[in-house]
């Protein structure tokens, strides 16, 4: 049985903008890391029941981050679920080529969104989490996210 997911945005957020200026820094097991490019998308997540932000971070061509959280200000526990009170944060190695070995999905931690301006396309947040690939943990600390471009779907 096929499931259909509809994607839309609020009428006040009808304009589109691509991610052009971003800054994402963090430490992985104590080693400083920077996402060179970031893509952020605002959409309606029918599973979670509201507007959501998806963020993908890259070093060169390789994806290293994938974040999903409600499109609002707040402190969201890092879980592995889609709802309007939690986030799903993932650190990837090897561009995610090997599943599940390269996917360190959040088992604890938080993302604290202090700015979520979907009209002016600005997101500011801090984050930390422990990610697990089913056998090994990666500890992500001192995360800082500052995005000034959001694609609206």
Buried (B, 14 or more C-beta within 10 A) or exposed (E): EEEEEEEEBEEEBEEEBEBEEBEBEBBBEEEEBEBEBBBBBBBBBBEBEEBBBBBBBBBEEBBBBBBBBBBBBBEBBBBBEBBBEBBBBBBBBEBBEEEEBBBBBBBBBBBBBEEBEBEEBBBBBBBBBBBBBEEEEBBBBEBEBBBBBBBBE
